[in-house]
């Protein structure tokens, strides 16, 4: 206790809490890669409140991919490579090679982040084999969707939704659009369109 107390003079206590949480998450994901898929699904909508949400989610997905590859090499998990995975990896390769195109300087970095985020697909298909994991993924998707949609409804109802996203020349009757915790109403709409059928 004394050592941790003394560390607070050097390191902010919030960073110590974040470090402990990171150690727990890394341990969980390395032991159960399925947990990394569930964590990725659950925290994706709330990452917009932190800086660099795409990089954070890509790091979690890459950690999950590393854990999965280690489990496959050790014979603890299997990787099924069918026509869907073949098409996915072909698309992923094309996207990655597109990052080498001349133009913007950060195109390759954006392609790497996109490819890292897309790796959630083969891991979800190959790791979520049992009904309880599928139900856990659905719950991890629905539980954050409830407060996200509630915040959007309250925001719109109270008139606190931003109006800057509206093309008044085309949509003159719309006065505002809810964004909830997202920075863009279109992203909120896409997220809820996927969440609604669940």
C-alpha positions, -999 to 999 in steps of 0.1 A, spaced: 0 0 0 28 24 8 45 18 -25 13 25 -44 7 56 -23 42 69 -31 37 62 -68 8 86 -68 33 115 -64 49 104 -97 20 89 -116 -16 102 -116 -40 77 -98 -62 76 -129 -33 62 -149 -27 36 -123 -63 25 -125 -61 24 -163 -29 3 -161 -45 -22 -137 -76 -24 -160 -53 -29 -191 -34 -57 -174 -67 -74 -165 -80 -70 -201 -48 -83 -217 -47 -113 -193 -84 -121 -201 -79 -117 -239 -47 -138 -240 -65 -165 -220 -98 -164 -238 -96 -147 -273 -134 -150 -273 -134 -124 -246 -116 -100 -269 -143 -103 -295 -170 -96 -268 -150 -66 -254 -146 -52 -289 -183 -54 -296 -193 -40 -262 -169 -10 -261 -171 1 -297 -200 26 -293 -185 43 -262 -150 47 -277 -161 80 -292 -157 97 -259 -119 91 -258 -92 104 -281 -82 81 -310 -111 56 -307 -102 38 -340 -67 31 -328 -79 19 -294 -103 -5 -309 -77 -16 -335 -53 -23 -307 -79 -45 -289 -87 -64 -321 -50 -69 -328 -44 -82 -293 -73 -106 -298 -59 -117 -331 -25 -123 -315 -41 -144 -288 -62 -163 -314 -31 -171 -335 -12 -183 -305 -42 -205 -295 -44 -219 -331 -6 -226 -332 -9 -244 -298 -38 -265 -310 -63 -249 -285 -85 -233 -312 -91 -241 -349 -92 -218 -379 -117 -228 -406 -107 -214 -440 -136 -216 -464 -148 -195 -494 -160 -167 -471 -126 -164 -454 -108 -166 -488 -130 -137 -501 -124 -118 -469 -86 -121 -470 -86 -112 -507 -106 -81 -500 -83 -73 -470 -52 -77 -492 -67 -55 -519 -75 -28 -493 -40 -30 -478 -23 -27 -512 -46 2 -519 -29 19 -490 3 21 -512 -14 43 -538 0 77 -543 -19 106 -528 -24 113 -491 6 107 -469 -15 88 -443 -33 65 -467 -12 35 -456 -18 41 -419 -56 44 -425 -55 11 -445 -36 -6 -416 -62 6 -391 -91 -5 -414 -75 -40 -419 -69 -43 -382 -105 -35 -375 -117 -59 -402 -99 -88 -385 -129 -90 -361 -148 -108 -388 -128 -140 -391 -122 -141 -354 -160 -138 -347 -168 -165 -373 -142 -189 -360 -144 -182 -322 -181 -178 -316 -190 -215 -322 -211 -221 -291 -246 -207 -283 -235 -191 -250 -207 -171 -268 -232 -160 -295 -257 -149 -268 -229 -131 -250 -220 -112 -282 -256 -103 -287 -259 -90 -251 -226 -71 -255 -241 -54 -285 -276 -47 -271 -266 -35 -236 -246 -5 -248 -272 2 -275 -299 9 -249 -282 39 -233 -269 51 -267 -304 51 -281 -319 66 -248 -293 95 -249 -303 101 -286 -340 102 -278 -335 125 -248 -312 148 -269 -337 150 -297 -368 154 -274 -352 182 -254 -340 200 -285 -303 196 -277 -295 178 -309 -271 197 -332 -286 212 -364 -253 215 -383 -258 182 -400 -289 191 -419 -289 202 -455 -318 227 -452 -321 231 -489 -331 194 -493 -345 187 -458 -362 219 -448 -387 202 -424 -360 186 -403 -348 209 -375 -322 187 -358 -306 153 -357 -296 134 -326 -260 122 -324 -261 107 -289 -225 99 -279 -213 97 -315 -200 128 -333 -221 121 -364 -259 114 -367 -252 91 -397 -230 69 -375 -256 68 -348 -282 58 -374 -260 30 -388 -252 17 -353 -289 16 -343 -299 1 -377 -277 -29 -368 -287 -30 -332 -325 -27 -338 -330 -62 -353 -312 -78 -323 
